[in-house]
């Protein structure tokens, strides 16, 4: 939530906007780290606000949970913004790498976690990711945040968001924008490409070459208008 809140002025200039920490992230506790429960959290937030429907967006894990919410409750989703989706055949997290990241988070070693997250990225992109991650993590107590992220990683490693890939995505008829980066091993461009080709109202865009929350917020707003 804190990372998205960095672009609050940009979002707020065009939309009534709410961001929340998913279970096991930021200020939220672990709760039931189950894909279906986390997807339903989108509905709980909308209900708390008294909103019947909204445009929703999420990054990486957030893209997974929002997609399942949209599949279950399409009548509540005006537009979808899927930022760096990382699911589908060939994109399940490698169990060994996931465990290495979880182990680092579990002992609150964020330097080691950042190195393991960015393995396989080009040096400039790895450096940009590490900078953005550290900026986000600095807003929280490492001793509390690290173990929560470790639990999330271990719980989500085998999630299957779409049972019949990619056919089930064809039922999603709302306008959708998918943001992806070529060469990202964690969020494969090919997965985003398949999604955009299958979802009738979807388009695929290259994500801005920056992890600056202001630039990302500007792209999200442009994509949703």
matplotlib code that plots the C-alpha trace (Angstrom):
import matplotlib.pyplot as plt

x = [0.0, 2.8, 4.3, 1.0, 0.4, 3.5, 1.5, -1.6, -1.7, -1.7, -4.4, -6.5, -6.5, -8.6, -10.2, -11.6, -8.8, -8.2, -5.2, -4.9, -2.1, -2.8, -2.7, 0.9, 2.0, 2.7, 0.5, -1.9, -1.5, -1.2, -4.7, -5.7, -3.1, -5.4, -5.9, -9.7, -9.8, -7.3, -9.4, -12.5, -10.7, -11.3, -15.0, -14.7, -12.9, -15.6, -18.4, -16.7, -16.7, -20.2, -19.1, -21.0, -18.2, -14.9, -11.8, -9.2, -5.5, -2.7, 0.9, 2.4, 0.7, -2.0, -2.6, -3.3, -5.8, -7.6, -7.9, -9.6, -11.9, -12.8, -13.5, -15.8, -17.5, -17.3, -20.3, -18.3, -15.3, -15.5, -12.0, -9.0, -5.4, -3.0, 0.5, 3.2, 1.1, 3.2, 1.0, 0.0, 2.0, 5.7, 5.5, 4.9, 7.6, 10.6, 10.3, 14.0, 14.3, 11.1, 12.4, 15.6, 13.7, 11.5, 14.4, 16.0, 12.8, 12.3, 15.4, 14.7, 17.8, 16.4, 19.8, 19.8, 16.1, 16.7, 19.6, 17.5, 14.5, 16.5, 18.5, 18.3, 17.5, 19.7, 22.1, 20.2, 16.8, 18.1, 19.5, 16.2, 14.2, 16.4, 16.2, 12.3, 12.1, 14.3, 12.3, 9.1, 10.5, 12.1, 8.5, 8.0, 9.7, 11.9, 11.5, 7.7, 7.5, 10.1, 8.5, 5.1, 6.5, 8.2, 4.8, 3.2, 5.9, 5.6, 1.8, 1.6, 4.3, 1.8, -1.2, -3.2, -5.2, -6.7, -7.8, -8.0, -5.3, -5.9, -9.5, -11.1, -9.8, -12.1, -15.1, -13.6, -15.4, -14.5, -11.9, -8.5, -4.9, -2.0, 1.5, 4.6, 8.3, 10.2, 13.0, 11.4, 11.8, 9.4, 6.6, 7.0, 6.1, 4.7, 2.1, 0.9, 0.8, -1.3, -3.7, -4.1, -4.8, -7.4, -9.3, -11.7, -11.4, -7.7, -4.6, -1.0, 1.4, 5.1, 5.4, 7.2, 11.0, 11.1, 10.0, 9.3, 5.9, 5.0, 5.7, 3.9, 0.9, 0.8, 0.8, -2.0, -4.1, -3.5, -4.4, -7.7, -9.0]
y = [0.0, 2.4, 2.1, 2.9, 5.7, 7.3, 8.3, 9.3, 12.9, 11.6, 9.0, 11.4, 14.0, 11.7, 9.1, 8.4, 6.0, 3.4, 1.2, -1.6, -4.0, -7.6, -10.2, -10.8, -7.4, -4.0, -3.3, -6.3, -9.4, -12.9, -14.1, -17.0, -16.9, -18.7, -17.4, -17.4, -15.6, -13.0, -12.4, -11.9, -9.1, -6.9, -7.3, -6.7, -3.4, -2.3, -3.3, -1.3, 1.8, 1.2, 0.9, -1.5, -1.6, -0.1, -0.2, -2.4, -2.9, -4.9, -5.7, -9.3, -11.1, -8.4, -9.1, -12.7, -12.0, -9.3, -11.5, -14.2, -11.6, -10.4, -14.0, -14.6, -11.2, -9.6, -7.4, -5.5, -4.7, -1.8, -2.0, -4.3, -3.2, -6.2, -5.0, -7.6, -10.7, -13.7, -16.8, -19.4, -22.3, -21.8, -19.0, -20.8, -19.7, -22.0, -23.8, -23.6, -19.9, -19.2, -21.0, -19.1, -15.8, -16.9, -18.0, -14.5, -12.7, -15.1, -13.8, -10.2, -10.2, -7.8, -7.4, -11.2, -11.1, -8.3, -10.2, -13.4, -11.6, -9.9, -13.0, -13.3, -9.7, -7.4, -5.4, -2.0, -3.6, -5.5, -2.2, -0.4, -3.2, -3.3, 0.5, 0.4, -2.6, -1.0, 2.2, 0.3, -1.9, 1.1, 2.1, -0.9, -2.7, -5.4, -7.7, -7.7, -7.5, -10.1, -13.1, -12.1, -12.0, -15.4, -16.9, -15.4, -16.7, -20.2, -20.1, -18.8, -20.8, -23.3, -21.1, -21.8, -18.7, -20.0, -23.6, -24.0, -21.8, -19.6, -20.5, -19.4, -15.9, -15.5, -15.0, -11.7, -9.1, -5.9, -3.5, -4.5, -3.3, -5.6, -4.1, -6.2, -6.0, -8.1, -10.1, -10.3, -14.0, -13.6, -12.0, -13.4, -11.2, -14.4, -14.8, -11.3, -11.7, -14.8, -13.1, -10.0, -12.3, -14.3, -11.6, -9.9, -6.4, -6.5, -4.7, -5.3, -2.3, -2.2, -1.0, 2.2, 1.6, 2.9, 1.8, 5.4, 5.3, 8.6, 7.4, 4.1, 6.0, 8.2, 5.1, 3.4, 6.6, 6.9, 3.2, 3.5, 6.6]
z = [0.0, 0.9, -2.6, -4.3, -1.8, -3.2, -6.2, -4.2, -5.6, -9.2, -8.5, -6.5, -9.2, -11.4, -9.1, -5.7, -4.8, -2.0, -1.5, 1.0, 2.2, 1.2, 3.9, 5.0, 3.5, 5.1, 8.1, 7.5, 9.5, 7.9, 8.2, 6.0, 3.2, 0.7, -2.8, -2.6, 0.7, -0.5, -3.7, -1.6, 0.3, -2.7, -2.2, 1.5, 0.8, -1.7, 0.8, 3.5, 1.2, 0.0, -3.6, -5.8, -8.4, -9.2, -11.4, -9.6, -10.1, -8.5, -9.0, -9.1, -6.3, -6.3, -10.0, -9.2, -6.4, -8.4, -11.4, -9.4, -7.8, -11.4, -12.5, -9.5, -9.4, -12.9, -12.1, -9.5, -11.8, -14.1, -15.4, -14.7, -14.5, -14.2, -13.4, -13.9, -13.8, -12.8, -13.2, -15.8, -17.2, -17.0, -14.5, -11.2, -8.8, -8.6, -5.2, -4.5, -5.3, -3.4, -0.3, -0.5, -0.6, 2.2, 4.3, 3.9, 4.8, 7.8, 9.4, 8.3, 6.0, 3.4, 1.6, 0.9, 0.0, -2.6, -4.2, -4.5, -5.9, -8.6, -9.7, -13.5, -14.2, -16.2, -14.0, -14.6, -13.9, -10.9, -9.4, -10.1, -8.5, -5.4, -5.0, -5.2, -2.9, -0.3, -0.4, 0.2, 3.0, 4.8, 5.7, 7.9, 10.9, 9.2, 12.2, 11.7, 7.9, 7.0, 8.7, 7.2, 3.7, 4.3, 5.1, 2.0, -0.3, 1.0, 0.9, -2.7, -4.5, -6.0, -6.5, -9.6, -10.5, -13.8, -13.9, -17.7, -19.1, -21.0, -22.0, -18.8, -19.3, -22.3, -20.0, -18.7, -20.8, -18.9, -20.4, -19.1, -19.4, -18.8, -18.0, -18.5, -19.2, -21.6, -20.0, -16.6, -15.5, -12.6, -14.6, -18.1, -21.0, -22.7, -20.0, -20.3, -24.1, -23.9, -21.5, -23.7, -26.7, -24.8, -22.9, -25.4, -23.9, -23.0, -24.3, -23.5, -22.8, -21.9, -18.3, -17.9, -17.6, -14.0, -10.5, -9.5, -7.9, -9.5, -13.0, -12.4, -11.0, -14.1, -16.3, -14.3, -14.5, -18.3, -18.7, -16.7, -18.6]

ax = plt.figure().add_subplot(projection="3d")
ax.plot(x, y, z, "-o")
ax.set_aspect("equal")
plt.show()
